[in-house]
Amino acid sequence: MGINKLFSAGGVVRWPLLGFSVMAIALIIELVRFWDRITYDGSKKQLRLTLGYRDRSLLFC
């Protein structure tokens, strides 16, 4: 079965499911990228969000 036949057989419900699935995957990727940029400084008990430059970071207390 081709992808066109699968979507035709799925009817109206298949298209919103596809859209929400793509949005969910994009959100998961964005959250992984965000949490990857946050570092925890254990000695000072601070979270830092690095913005791509070593000297420019946001400090969360």
C-alpha positions in Angstrom: 0.0 0.0 0.0 1.2 3.4 -0.9 1.1 6.4 1.4 -1.7 7.9 -0.6 -3.9 4.9 -0.1 -3.1 4.8 3.6 -4.2 8.4 4.1 -7.3 7.8 1.9 -8.3 4.8 4.0 -7.7 6.7 7.3 -10.1 9.4 6.4 -10.5 12.7 8.1 -8.9 11.5 11.4 -5.5 10.7 9.8 -4.6 14.3 8.8 -4.9 15.8 12.3 -3.0 12.9 13.7 -0.2 13.5 11.2 -0.1 17.2 12.1 -0.1 16.6 15.8 2.6 14.0 15.5 4.9 16.3 13.6 4.3 19.1 16.2 5.0 16.7 19.0 8.3 15.6 17.5 9.3 19.2 16.9 8.5 20.1 20.5 10.5 17.1 21.8 13.5 18.2 19.7 13.2 21.8 20.9 13.1 20.7 24.6 16.1 18.4 24.2 18.0 21.3 22.6 17.0 23.6 25.4 17.9 21.2 28.3 21.2 20.4 26.5 22.2 24.1 26.7 21.5 24.4 30.4 24.4 23.5 32.7 24.4 23.1 36.4 27.2 24.5 38.5 27.2 22.4 41.6 29.7 24.5 43.6 27.6 27.6 43.3 24.3 25.8 43.1 23.3 27.8 40.0 21.9 26.9 36.6 23.3 28.6 33.6 21.7 28.9 30.2 24.6 29.3 27.7 23.7 31.5 24.7 26.5 30.2 22.5 29.2 32.5 24.0 31.2 31.6 27.0 31.0 35.0 28.6 27.3 35.6 27.9 25.1 33.4 29.9 21.8 33.8 31.9 22.0 33.0 35.6 19.2 31.3 37.3 19.3 31.3 41.1 
